[in-house]
Amino acid sequence: MTFTDKKNSRIADADVEPMFTDRWSSKAFTSEKLSEDQIASLFEAAHWAPSANNRQPWLFVYSTDGPDREKFNSLLSEGNARYVPNAAMMVLVFARTVDDEGNKIRTSHFDTGAAWMSLALQANRMGLNTRALGGIDLDAAYDVAGVPRDKFETICGIAVGYRGTDDDIHPRMAKQNFANDRKDVSEVAFNGKYS
């Protein structure tokens, strides 16, 4: 097998669409901007994700530049602050946790994860890189994005842009900047009963 991405040597054990093994989250981004059409395509893909009762509880608030982007960047952990500002766009991801009647939406995180995956796969098909960011100030994100705390929960951030090279990141990060492997399917899928 010939690999076109020298940083990605993933091989699936079963027959799957290449988009699943081709997608990986580099820490290296170029400073190239995204077009409005590209941004629209990403969120179009996310909004078609499946959700329980078609509630679509996900909420994405994004910024590409200017004072808003500076506020978004201020939410980053020290490690993420080393590379995320290079990305063309930063997205804050929220899940709506209660409906209009105040009832808990039990599947909101699950559904929001499906929307994030849709965005990530669309980005990869467009030649873009995405990286989920757990290292953000989850509480301050509400104020930065203007999202109400009583209806939503901050889930994570996402960096989106064109994939850079190892020269675009700190040398220590470059050593860890490759497509990592996954657990064996036998560790996560069981027929009839967990064992």
Buried (B, 14 or more C-beta within 10 A) or exposed (E): EEEEEEBBEBEEEEEEEEEEBBBBBBBBBBEEEBEEEBBEBBBEBBBEBEBBEEEBBBBBBBBBEEEBBEBBBEBBBEBBBBBBBBBBBBBBBBBBBBBEEEEEBEBBBBBBBBBBBBBBBBBBEBEBBBBBBEBBBBEEBBEBBEBEEEBBBBBBBBBBBBBBEBEBBEEEBBEEBBBEEEEEEEEEEEEEEEE
